[in-house]
Amino acid sequence: MISNAIGHTHEVSSVFMYEMIAEYGGAKDFYKHFYINSPFPLEIIRQTKDGKWVNAIIMTILFF
């Protein structure tokens, strides 16, 4: 493991995905209807008005 001064962080877009799937009714119901190839293979970021860098959520969802 590589240590860093930042500490433990998480991917903001993954929190969105987990919350969205939970709101849909859970993983079993969600994946009966949707297939997610990849939310996005590269990290996309944007700068806010106050100068902070945040994830810009971009998703690719294939509907059956």
C-alpha positions as CSV (number, residue, x, y, z in Angstrom):
1,M,0.0,0.0,0.0
2,I,1.2,3.5,-0.9
3,S,0.8,6.0,1.9
4,N,-0.2,9.6,1.3
5,A,-0.9,12.8,3.3
6,I,-4.5,13.0,2.0
7,G,-5.9,10.0,3.8
8,H,-8.8,7.8,2.8
9,T,-11.0,9.2,0.1
10,H,-13.7,7.8,-2.2
11,E,-14.9,8.3,-5.7
12,V,-17.8,10.8,-5.6
13,S,-19.4,9.2,-8.7
14,S,-19.5,5.8,-7.0
15,V,-21.5,7.2,-4.2
16,F,-24.0,8.5,-6.7
17,M,-24.2,5.1,-8.4
18,Y,-24.8,3.2,-5.2
19,E,-27.4,5.7,-4.1
20,M,-29.2,5.6,-7.5
21,I,-29.3,1.8,-7.5
22,A,-30.6,1.8,-3.9
23,E,-33.4,4.3,-4.8
24,Y,-34.3,2.1,-7.8
25,G,-35.1,-0.8,-5.4
26,G,-31.7,-2.4,-4.9
27,A,-29.1,-4.2,-7.1
28,K,-31.3,-7.1,-8.0
29,D,-34.1,-5.0,-9.4
30,F,-31.8,-2.5,-11.0
31,Y,-29.7,-5.0,-12.9
32,K,-32.8,-6.8,-14.2
33,H,-33.4,-3.7,-16.3
34,F,-30.1,-2.0,-16.8
35,Y,-26.5,-2.9,-17.8
36,I,-23.8,-0.4,-17.0
37,N,-20.7,-0.9,-19.2
38,S,-18.7,1.7,-17.4
39,P,-19.7,5.0,-15.8
40,F,-16.6,6.4,-17.6
41,P,-13.2,5.0,-18.1
42,L,-11.4,8.3,-17.4
43,E,-11.7,10.6,-14.5
44,I,-13.4,13.8,-15.6
45,I,-13.1,16.8,-13.3
46,R,-14.3,20.4,-13.3
47,Q,-13.4,23.5,-11.4
48,T,-16.1,25.1,-9.2
49,K,-16.7,28.9,-9.0
50,D,-14.7,28.9,-5.7
51,G,-11.7,27.2,-7.4
52,K,-12.1,23.7,-6.0
53,W,-11.7,20.7,-8.3
54,V,-14.6,18.1,-8.2
55,N,-15.7,15.1,-10.2
56,A,-18.0,15.8,-13.1
57,I,-20.3,12.8,-13.3
58,I,-20.7,11.4,-16.7
59,M,-22.5,8.0,-17.2
60,T,-23.0,5.7,-20.1
61,I,-26.0,3.4,-19.4
62,L,-27.3,0.9,-21.9
63,F,-31.1,0.3,-21.6
64,F,-32.6,-3.0,-22.6
